[in-house]
Amino acid sequence: MSVSHASVHPVEDPPTTDGGNNNNNNNAPARVRMKDVQGMPGTKGGLALRAAQFFFATAALLVMATTSDFPSVTAFCYLVAAAGLQCLWSLSLAIVDIYAILVMRSLQNHRVVCLFTIGDGVTSTLTFAAACASAGITVLIDNDLGSCRQNHCVQFETATAMAFISWFTALPSFLLNFWSLASR
């Protein structure tokens, strides 16, 4: 017997109404199920955010890794590690988003949203901390020591800027997932 289940074939949930028979007399509208907000997992906006996160984290990683003297500074090594983790996380969730879009599947399961929220929170915090640490070292090298000619300041500044932009695109993903988790 071939039976279709909602978990296999998603169906649209019609808005629920009580036919105008409200128990309270304030005529409040009936609650309806909220649609997926663009930027949440499984939406085209979410895929765009993941692609931007991946692109800018990859740019930060590649620019920093192409300098010959980044391993001599711990903050720059931290930036490479955080950008690498952000690349892996964003790429894996972009693949999940592509799958969800292709099969028209909602990713608003409580456990999935909890996993995405924790992962986005951790990766965005690490990326932000690494970008701040790298920015501090870059300012030290450029302004305080005045030895930018001997170092790769332009590459350090570019990688730091790309890490900040990656964080700016990761933050909305975290906030939307956290909001979705908190509004349950």
Secondary structure, DSSP 4 states (H G I P E B T S, - for coil): -----TTTS----PPP--TT--SSTT-PPPP-PPPPPTTSTTSHHHHHHHHHHHHHHHHHHHHHHTSTTGGGSHHHHHHHHHHHHHHHHHHHHHHHHHHHHHTT-----HHHHHHHHHHHHHHHHHHHHHHHHHHHHHHIIIIIS--TTTTTHHHHHHHHHHHHHHHHHHHHHHHHHHHHHHT-
